[in-house]
């Protein structure tokens, strides 16, 4: 999981950053991929230093036999300020 959300080891002599991982859910009327992109885009408005994201789940809201809303749950990793 560490590599999939953008965690990297410190370089020689470098200090290892502290990474926080949060869970977010994005929604879209068109696709799960778009729902993930919407979630990351909105997260970047209040969280900086995002290093990666991992899709945890994909679900959908169904009405009258058709998908009306795609939902993508992600773990988003970001470096904490020093």
C-alpha positions in Angstrom: 0.0 0.0 0.0 2.8 2.4 0.8 4.0 2.7 -2.8 0.5 2.9 -4.2 -0.3 6.1 -2.3 3.0 7.8 -3.1 5.1 7.1 0.0 8.8 7.1 -0.6 11.8 6.5 1.6 14.1 9.3 2.5 17.2 9.9 0.5 20.6 9.4 2.1 21.1 11.9 4.8 17.6 13.2 4.2 14.8 13.4 6.8 11.8 11.1 6.4 8.6 13.1 6.0 5.6 12.4 8.2 2.7 11.2 6.0 -0.9 11.3 7.0 -3.5 9.2 5.2 -7.2 10.1 5.1 -10.2 8.6 3.5 -12.4 10.6 1.2 -15.4 9.8 -1.1 -15.9 11.5 -4.5 -19.2 11.4 -6.5 -20.0 11.7 -10.2 -22.9 11.2 -12.5 -20.6 9.9 -15.3 -18.0 7.3 -13.9 -16.0 6.0 -11.0 -12.9 7.4 -12.5 -14.5 10.9 -12.7 -15.6 10.5 -9.0 -12.0 9.8 -8.0 -10.8 12.8 -10.0 -13.4 15.0 -8.4 -12.4 13.8 -4.9 -8.7 14.5 -5.4 -9.4 17.9 -7.1 -11.6 19.0 -4.2 -9.1 17.7 -1.6 -6.3 19.8 -3.1 -8.3 23.0 -2.3 -7.8 22.4 1.4 -4.9 19.9 1.7 -1.5 20.6 0.2 1.5 18.2 -0.3 -0.8 15.3 -1.6 1.6 12.6 -2.6 -0.8 9.9 -3.8 -4.2 8.2 -3.7 -5.4 4.6 -3.6 -8.9 3.5 -4.6 -10.4 1.6 -1.8 -14.0 1.0 -3.1 -16.3 1.8 -5.9 -20.0 1.9 -5.2 -23.1 3.3 -7.0 -26.5 4.8 -6.2 -29.1 2.9 -8.3 -32.6 4.2 -9.1 -35.2 2.5 -11.3 -32.6 -0.1 -12.4 -30.0 2.5 -13.6 -26.9 3.9 -12.0 -27.6 7.5 -11.0 -24.4 8.3 -9.1 -20.9 6.7 -9.0 -19.0 6.9 -5.7 -15.3 6.2 -5.3 -13.7 5.9 -1.9 -10.0 6.8 -1.7 -7.1 6.9 0.7 -5.2 10.1 0.1 -1.7 10.6 1.5 -0.1 13.9 2.2 3.1 15.1 3.9 2.6 17.1 7.1 4.3 20.4 7.3 7.7 20.3 9.1 
